[in-house]
């Protein structure tokens, strides 16, 4: 993939040659680092931020239920059964009988393909006994969630969500119940895959997507299990010119398959165990240096270096009042870095 260079401070930066994992505990500076990366790409490459907590201020912000609507099934000439069933099975934990009813009904849906037509097809499925009736009702209860409330407004639009992939924008997922944020994120990633795969493979980065709370999409699975839909999209998108930035509190919260396919891992306040998860080691002295505002850059071959990350312009501009106290803690509140150096608060 064509290299992109992004500065994290005035002098130093990183080369983006593939997917990136940004890891660290709450308050360690992950979001600030991602914002600095996005600022370095602004005006050069379009970007999409799947914002789980409403922390990003993009030029365009789409809020589900207000200004974001699209047809979940609009991206292909026929319903993508594998995708649809995999997403619903992942979120709703469908049993095998429920999966079978859904597949049978989906095969009977006629264009234009919409969720409402799928619900109608399930309702028309014959039930030979009370067991099949209960299975069908269970599927309908789950599908009804996608046709009601905020999700219903978002997923039952008319057009594809291609407008999200042509500019620098954010999707504020914080207005959706946590359980369904991953569903909407997976749907958008699948449309992203369709959008760029239709344009063919590319050695040049065409687009960047930030996935907050990546564990909800790229959760660890046993090595003998088939890759989840999130893993498959993560692994396949790279060859079409897509660069994904996955953000998670811990490295081991994310699928090992996804971690192995990251060209750069940016670690905030890592422990020795965190490094061992990616097959690397560092001295305890080096790890103690990693306080808030610094990041350990881990590249292939366990090449490591520590960089200081500047404060993102958006964050610095909003630092006032109580927010400033949070972003610029009082001197009496010793950081991990200060404590490691024996600072006493004087």
N, C-alpha and C positions, 0 to 999 in steps of 0.2 A: 504494500500500500504506500502511496506517495506520502512522504514525510511532511508533517506540519510542526512548526516550532512555536511554542507558546511560552512566554516569559511568566514566571511566578513572582519575580521581583525585578528590579531595574537591571540586574546583571545576568541572572541565571534563569533557566527554564527547562522545559522537557520537550522531547520530540514525540509526537503522537504518530506512531506507526501501526496502531491497532487499538483494540478496545482497552479501556482504562478502568481499573478498580480503585475507588477511593474509600478507605476504611479507617475507622476510628470511633472511640466512644462519644457519647453526647457531649457537646461543648468543646470538642478537641479542634474544631476548625474545618471540618469536612466541607460544609456548605460554602464557607468563604473560599476555600480552594477551588471548588467547582465554579463559583462565580468568577474568580480570576481567570480560569481557563476559558469560560464563555466570553469574557471581555476581550481576551486575546484573539478569539475567533470572530467577534462581531464585525460585520461588514465584509467578511471573507467567505463564510460558509453559513448556510441556514442551519438553525438549531431548534430542537424541540425539547422542552423540559417537562417531564412528568412529575409535577410538584405535589408531593403527598401532604405537605403541611403549609402551603401558602407562603413560602419563604423567599420566593424569587420575584423580582420586578422586571419583567420582560417588556419590550416595546408593545407587544400584543399579549394580552392575557385572556384565555378562554375559560369560562366558568360553566361547568355542566349545569343545565337547567336554565341558564340565562342566555348565553350567546354561543353555545356549542351544541350542534345537532348534526347527526349523520346517520346513514343507513348501515347498520352493522354488517349486512349481507350484500352490500352493493358492489363489492370489488371484483366479482367474477361473473361469468355468464351462466354459471350454475352454482348452487349452494355448495360451499366447501364443507362437506360433512365431517371430515376428519378434524378440521379446525373447530367447527361449531361444537361438536360433541366433546372434543378434548377440553375446550375452555369450560363448558358447562360441567363436565365431569370433575375438573380441577376445583372449581369454585363451589359446586353444590354436592360433590361426592356422590355421583349417581351410581346406583347399583347396576349390575349387568342387565336385569330385566328393564330397568328404566332407560338404560342406554339403548337397548334394542327397540323399544317403543319410539324413542326420539329419532333413531336412524330411519325406521320404517316411515314415519310421518314426513321426515325431511325429504325423502326420495319422491314424495308425491307433490311437493310444493311446486307450483307453476310460477314463471316470472310475471311481474317483477318480484324478486325475492325480498320479503320483509319478515320481521319477527312476528307481526300480527298474522301473516299467512301461515307461518309455522305453527303458531298456537292453534289456529283453526284446523290445520291438518292433524294435530295431535287430538283435538276434540273429536274429530271424525273417525279416529281409529276405533274399530269394533273391539269390544271386550267380551270374551266368551264366558267368563265367570267373574266372581267377586274379586279374585286375586288380581286378574288383569285390570279390572276396574280400579282397584286401589293403586296399582302401579301407574296407570295413566293419570290418575288424579295427583299422584305425587310429582309426576313430571310437570303437569299443568301448574301446580303450586309454585314450582321453581321458576318456570317460564314467566309466570305472572309478575315476578319481581322485575323482570326486564322490560315489562310493558307498563309499569306503573311508576308514579313518582318521578324523581329526578332522572333515574336511569331510563325510564320509558321515554322521556323527552329527548334524551341524548341519542339513544340507539335507534329510534324510529323516525329519523329524518329522511330526506329524499336523496341526498348526494353522498358521494364518497368523501372521506375527510382529507383529501389531498391538499386542501388549503393549509393544513397544519404542517406540511412538509416543504413548503416553498418560502418560508420566512423564518425569522427568529421569534419564537413565541413560547408561551407557557400554557399548560393545562392545569388549572388549580383543582386537584383531586380532593382537597380537604373538605369540600362541601358534601362529599359522598361518604356513607358509612364505611369504616375501614375494611370491612369484609369484602366490599365490592370495588374498592379502588384497584385491586390487582386485576379484576375482570376487565375493567375499562382500559387499564394499561396494556393487558395482553391483546385486546381487540385492536387498539391503536398500533401496537407493534406489528400485528399481522397485516394491517393495512399499509404500514410503512414498508414491510417486506414486499407486498404486491406492487407497491408504487415504484420501488427502485429495481426490483427484479425484472419488471417489464422494460426497463431501460438497459438491461444487460450488465455484465460484469464490468468492474472498473478498478484501476490501480490508483485512482485519485479519490480522495475523500470528498464526497458530495454533500454529506449531511452529518450532523452530530445530534445524538439523542441522549439526554440525561435521565437515568432511571433512579429516582430516590427510593429508599427502602427496597433495594434490589432483592433482599431475601424473600419478599412476597411473590416474586416471579421466578427467581433462580434458586429455589430452596435445594439443599443437599439431597441427593438420592443415592441409593446403593449402586455400586458400579455395574451390577448385573441387570439393573432395571433400565428400561428404555429411556432415553432423554425425554424430559418434559417438554411441553410446547414452548415454554420460556427458554429452555436451554437450546432447543433447535433453532429458534429465531435468533438467539444470541450468537450461535456458532455460524449460521448461514449468512447473516446480514453483512458481515465484513467484506465478502467478495464482491458485493454490489456497491461498495463505496460508502458504506455506513459505518460510522465510528460511535460506539456506545460507551457511555460513562456510567458505570454502575456504582451506586453509593450504598454502603452498608456499615453497620457498627462494628462488625467482626468479620474477619476473613472466612472463618469456618461457618458463618451463617449463609454463605453463598456456595452454590454448586461447585465442586472441584473442577468439573468440566469447563465451567465458565472462567474460573480463576486461571486455569492452564492456558486459556485462549486470550488472556489479557497481555498486551505488550508492555504495559507499565502498571505497577501497583503503587499507589500513594498512601502511605501509612502514617496516621496521626497517633502519637503516644502509644506505639506498639509495645507489646511484651515479647519476651523471648519465645513464648508459645505461639504468638501470632506469626512470627517469622518462620518458625518450624513448620507451620501449616503450608507455607509455600516453598519449603525446602531450603531455607536460608538460616543463617545465624549471625548475630552481632554481639559485641561486648556489652556488658551491663553499663559501662561508662558511657558508651555511645547512646544507648537507649535513654539514659537519664537526661541527656541533652535535649530530648525531643519534647519540649513543652508546647503549649498552644502557640500557634503562629509558625511552627516549623513542621516540616514533613520529611519523612524518609522515602526517597524515591528508589524503588526496587525495579531494576530492569533485567532482561534475560541474562542467565548466567549468574544470578545473585549479585550483580553489580549494584552497589548501594552508595547513595550520597545524601547528605542532609541539606535541605534548602529552606531558607526563610521565605514564607509566603506573605506578600504584601496584603494590605487590607483592600478588599474589593471596593470600588468607588461607590457602588450602591450602598454597601454596608456603612462605609465611612460617612456618607451623606445623611444617613438616617440615624446616626449615633447622637442622640440628644435625650435629655431627661433620663427616665428609667432605662431606656434602651441603651444610653451611653454607659450607665453603670454596669449593665450586663456585658457590653462589648469592651469597655475599658475598666476592669475591676479595680477597686481601691488598692492602694499599695499595701495596706495592712492584710489583704487577702492573699496569702502566699500561694503561688502556683506550684505545680509539681516540679517544674524546672528550678524555681527558686529554693524549694525545700531540699532538692537534691544537692544544691550548692551550699546548704547550711544557712540560708537566709532566715532571719529571726523576726522580721517585720519592723525593724527599727528605721 
